Amino acid sequence: MGERHPIPAQTLVLAMLRRLFPGWTLSVTSHGIWRAEGPMLISVSSCEGLIRALADADPEALTRAATDLDLPTP
């Protein structure tokens, strides 16, 4: 059987956010800064901060994501 390699949580979170916010290029720098490049540049120190900033910058994508995930919309 093949050896299993765990996927780092950061990699999984980025993959999910890229699906939810396709108009943005998302990354984490070697210094742990979370970045989003799209209609504007977002640079924050945490994943939570990135999600909040993306929600503010792209409310339509947030609404689509909430619908796709079957979450209540604000």
C-alpha positions as CSV (number, residue, x, y, z in Angstrom):
1,M,0.0,0.0,0.0
2,G,1.1,3.6,-0.6
3,E,2.3,5.8,2.2
4,R,-0.1,8.5,3.2
5,H,1.1,12.1,3.5
6,P,-1.0,14.5,5.5
7,I,-2.1,17.7,3.8
8,P,-1.2,20.8,5.9
9,A,-4.3,22.6,7.1
10,Q,-3.1,25.8,5.5
11,T,-3.0,24.1,2.1
12,L,-6.5,22.8,2.6
13,V,-7.8,26.2,3.7
14,L,-6.2,28.0,0.7
15,A,-7.7,25.4,-1.7
16,M,-11.2,25.9,-0.3
17,L,-10.9,29.7,-0.3
18,R,-9.7,29.6,-4.0
19,R,-12.9,27.7,-4.9
20,L,-15.1,30.2,-2.9
21,F,-13.4,33.3,-4.2
22,P,-12.3,32.4,-7.8
23,G,-11.7,36.1,-8.8
24,W,-8.8,36.3,-6.4
25,T,-5.2,34.9,-6.2
26,L,-4.6,33.7,-2.7
27,S,-1.4,32.8,-1.0
28,V,0.5,32.7,2.3
29,T,4.0,34.2,2.3
30,S,7.1,32.6,3.9
31,H,6.6,35.0,6.8
32,G,3.0,33.8,7.4
33,I,1.2,36.8,5.8
34,W,-2.1,35.8,4.1
35,R,-2.5,37.7,0.8
36,A,-5.3,38.1,-1.8
37,E,-4.8,39.8,-5.1
38,G,-7.8,40.7,-7.1
39,P,-9.6,44.0,-7.5
40,M,-7.4,45.2,-4.6
41,L,-4.5,43.8,-2.6
42,I,-5.3,42.3,0.8
43,S,-2.5,41.5,3.2
44,V,-3.3,40.3,6.7
45,S,-1.7,38.3,9.5
46,S,-4.3,35.5,9.9
47,C,-6.6,33.3,7.9
48,E,-9.6,34.8,9.8
49,G,-8.5,38.3,8.8
50,L,-8.3,37.2,5.2
51,I,-11.8,35.8,5.2
52,R,-13.2,39.0,6.8
53,A,-11.3,41.2,4.3
54,L,-12.5,39.1,1.3
55,A,-16.1,39.2,2.6
56,D,-15.8,43.0,2.8
57,A,-14.1,43.3,-0.6
58,D,-16.2,40.8,-2.5
59,P,-19.7,40.5,-0.8
60,E,-21.1,38.8,-3.9
61,A,-18.6,36.0,-3.8
62,L,-19.3,35.6,0.0
63,T,-23.1,35.3,-0.8
64,R,-22.4,32.7,-3.5
65,A,-20.1,30.8,-1.1
66,A,-22.7,30.8,1.7
67,T,-25.3,29.6,-0.8
68,D,-23.0,26.9,-2.1
69,L,-22.2,25.8,1.4
70,D,-25.9,26.0,2.4
71,L,-25.2,28.6,5.1
72,P,-27.5,31.3,6.2
73,T,-26.7,34.6,4.5
74,P,-26.5,37.9,6.5
